[in-house]
Amino acid sequence: MNGVPMAQALPVALADSAADRLAALFDAHYDRLYRLARRLAPSADAARDLVQETFLRAARAPHRIPSGARDEEAWLVRVLINIQRDEWRKSAVRARDTFTPTAAADPEAAFIARTTVWRALDALAPRRRAVVVMHELEDMRVDDIAALLGITSVTVRWHLSRGRRELARVIGVEDGGRHGQR
């Protein structure tokens, strides 16, 4: 190849067939979707499966994918988050009322912190978790999250606020008596 990324060499909107369009979508959005999936999924394998399922859904319904890079990305992100949300729901049903902290804790503080945060994130509602992950871990702006999820910025801020409070409660962090203060 001539050094031009495939996404630039074949714009998604100009793809001749559904297969070409899917290939161009994959080239243009895979890295971004994988980074998001890695933040949402518990392992790299689960993240790859999540992205693969997202593109399989795109392949099954190519006519449903909107045109334009921003709209395509938003559609793919929503599909990815919805797939992960379904997985969280399935896991919650399977693990309902079976949460027990690990008896043998790893001596490494980083491992403990990471495990604690992941468990706390698992306790959040799916959309709230997605918003918190995108904002806090992916450093996305509120307006960008709103556009990707198809919700208002006010709703994103509400999910962030509630999510942070729920995380603090689950982790056991005190808020320093700031309830009700602005």
C-alpha positions as CSV (number, residue, x, y, z in Angstrom):
1,M,0.0,0.0,0.0
2,N,1.1,3.6,-0.4
3,G,1.1,4.5,3.3
4,V,-2.4,6.0,3.2
5,P,-4.7,4.3,5.8
6,M,-7.4,2.2,4.3
7,A,-10.1,4.5,5.9
8,Q,-8.7,7.4,3.9
9,A,-8.1,5.4,0.7
10,L,-11.7,4.3,0.5
11,P,-14.2,6.7,2.1
12,V,-17.0,4.7,3.7
13,A,-19.7,6.6,1.8
14,L,-18.0,5.8,-1.6
15,A,-17.8,2.0,-1.0
16,D,-19.3,0.1,-4.0
17,S,-20.8,-2.8,-2.1
18,A,-22.0,-3.6,1.4
19,A,-18.8,-5.7,1.9
20,D,-16.6,-2.7,0.8
21,R,-18.5,-0.4,3.1
22,L,-18.2,-2.8,6.0
23,A,-14.4,-3.1,5.4
24,A,-14.1,0.7,5.2
25,L,-16.1,1.0,8.5
26,F,-13.9,-1.5,10.1
27,D,-10.7,0.3,9.0
28,A,-12.1,3.7,10.1
29,H,-13.6,2.8,13.5
30,Y,-12.0,-0.4,14.8
31,D,-9.4,1.3,17.0
32,R,-11.8,3.7,18.6
33,L,-14.4,0.9,19.2
34,Y,-11.7,-1.4,20.7
35,R,-10.5,1.2,23.1
36,L,-14.0,1.8,24.3
37,A,-14.8,-1.9,24.5
38,R,-11.6,-2.5,26.4
39,R,-12.8,0.0,29.0
40,L,-16.2,-1.7,29.2
41,A,-15.3,-5.3,29.0
42,P,-13.4,-7.3,31.7
43,S,-10.7,-8.6,29.4
44,A,-9.0,-8.0,26.1
45,D,-10.7,-11.1,24.6
46,A,-14.1,-10.0,25.8
47,A,-13.4,-6.5,24.2
48,R,-12.4,-8.1,20.9
49,D,-15.6,-10.2,21.0
50,L,-17.6,-7.1,21.7
51,V,-16.2,-5.3,18.7
52,Q,-16.6,-8.3,16.5
53,E,-20.3,-8.6,17.5
54,T,-20.7,-4.9,16.8
55,F,-19.4,-5.4,13.2
56,L,-21.5,-8.6,12.8
57,R,-24.6,-6.6,13.6
58,A,-23.4,-3.9,11.1
59,A,-22.9,-6.6,8.5
60,R,-26.4,-8.0,9.1
61,A,-28.1,-4.6,8.6
62,P,-25.8,-2.4,6.5
63,H,-28.8,-0.4,5.4
64,R,-29.4,0.8,9.0
65,I,-25.9,2.4,9.3
66,P,-26.2,6.1,8.7
67,S,-23.9,8.0,6.3
68,G,-21.1,10.3,7.5
69,A,-18.2,9.5,9.7
70,R,-19.6,11.0,12.8
71,D,-23.0,9.4,12.4
72,E,-21.5,6.0,11.6
73,E,-19.3,6.2,14.7
74,A,-22.2,7.2,16.8
75,W,-24.3,4.2,15.5
76,L,-21.4,1.8,16.0
77,V,-20.8,3.1,19.6
78,R,-24.5,2.7,20.4
79,V,-24.5,-0.8,19.1
80,L,-21.4,-1.7,21.1
81,I,-22.8,-0.2,24.3
82,N,-26.1,-2.0,23.8
83,I,-24.4,-5.3,23.3
84,Q,-22.3,-4.8,26.4
85,R,-25.4,-3.7,28.3
86,D,-27.1,-6.9,27.4
87,E,-24.0,-8.8,28.7
88,W,-24.1,-6.9,31.9
89,R,-27.8,-7.7,32.3
90,K,-27.2,-11.4,31.7
91,S,-24.3,-11.4,34.2
92,A,-26.4,-9.7,36.7
93,V,-29.1,-12.2,36.4
94,R,-26.6,-15.1,36.8
95,A,-24.8,-13.5,39.7
96,R,-27.7,-12.0,41.5
97,D,-27.2,-12.1,45.2
98,T,-24.0,-14.1,44.9
99,F,-21.4,-11.3,45.4
100,T,-18.8,-12.1,47.9
101,P,-15.5,-10.3,48.3
102,T,-12.4,-12.3,47.6
103,A,-11.0,-13.8,50.8
104,A,-7.3,-13.8,49.7
105,A,-6.5,-10.3,48.6
106,D,-3.4,-9.7,46.4
107,P,-0.8,-7.6,48.3
108,E,-0.4,-5.2,45.4
109,A,-2.3,-2.0,46.0
110,A,-2.8,-1.4,42.3
111,F,-4.5,-4.7,41.8
112,I,-6.8,-4.2,44.7
113,A,-7.7,-0.7,43.5
114,R,-8.4,-1.9,40.0
115,T,-10.5,-4.8,41.2
116,T,-12.4,-2.5,43.5
117,V,-13.1,0.0,40.7
118,W,-14.2,-2.7,38.3
119,R,-16.6,-4.2,40.9
120,A,-18.0,-0.7,41.6
121,L,-18.5,-0.1,37.9
122,D,-20.3,-3.4,37.6
123,A,-22.7,-2.2,40.2
124,L,-23.8,0.8,38.0
125,A,-26.7,0.6,35.6
126,P,-25.5,-0.1,32.1
127,R,-26.0,3.4,30.6
128,R,-24.6,5.1,33.7
129,R,-21.6,2.8,33.5
130,A,-21.1,3.6,29.8
131,V,-21.3,7.4,30.5
132,V,-18.9,7.2,33.4
133,V,-16.4,5.1,31.5
134,M,-16.5,7.3,28.4
135,H,-16.1,10.5,30.5
136,E,-13.7,9.5,33.3
137,L,-11.6,6.8,31.6
138,E,-11.8,7.9,27.9
139,D,-11.7,11.6,28.7
140,M,-14.6,12.3,26.4
141,R,-16.5,15.6,26.7
142,V,-20.1,15.6,27.8
143,D,-21.4,16.9,24.5
144,D,-19.5,14.2,22.6
145,I,-21.0,11.5,24.8
146,A,-24.5,12.9,24.3
147,A,-24.1,12.9,20.5
148,L,-22.7,9.3,20.5
149,L,-25.5,8.0,22.8
150,G,-28.3,10.1,21.3
151,I,-29.2,11.7,24.6
152,T,-29.0,15.3,25.9
153,S,-26.0,16.8,27.6
154,V,-28.1,17.3,30.7
155,T,-28.9,13.6,30.8
156,V,-25.2,12.8,30.5
157,R,-24.3,15.2,33.3
158,W,-27.1,13.6,35.4
159,H,-25.7,10.1,34.8
160,L,-22.2,11.3,35.7
161,S,-23.3,12.8,38.9
162,R,-25.4,9.8,39.9
163,G,-22.7,7.4,38.8
164,R,-20.0,9.2,40.8
165,R,-22.2,9.1,43.9
166,E,-23.0,5.4,43.4
167,L,-19.3,4.6,42.8
168,A,-18.3,6.4,46.0
169,R,-21.1,4.6,47.9
170,V,-20.1,1.2,46.6
171,I,-16.4,1.8,47.2
172,G,-17.1,3.3,50.6
173,V,-15.6,6.7,50.0
174,E,-17.0,9.5,52.2
175,D,-17.9,12.7,50.4
176,G,-16.7,14.9,53.3
177,G,-20.2,16.1,54.3
178,R,-20.7,17.9,51.0
179,H,-24.2,16.5,50.4
180,G,-26.5,19.3,49.3
181,Q,-23.7,21.8,48.8
182,R,-22.9,23.2,45.3
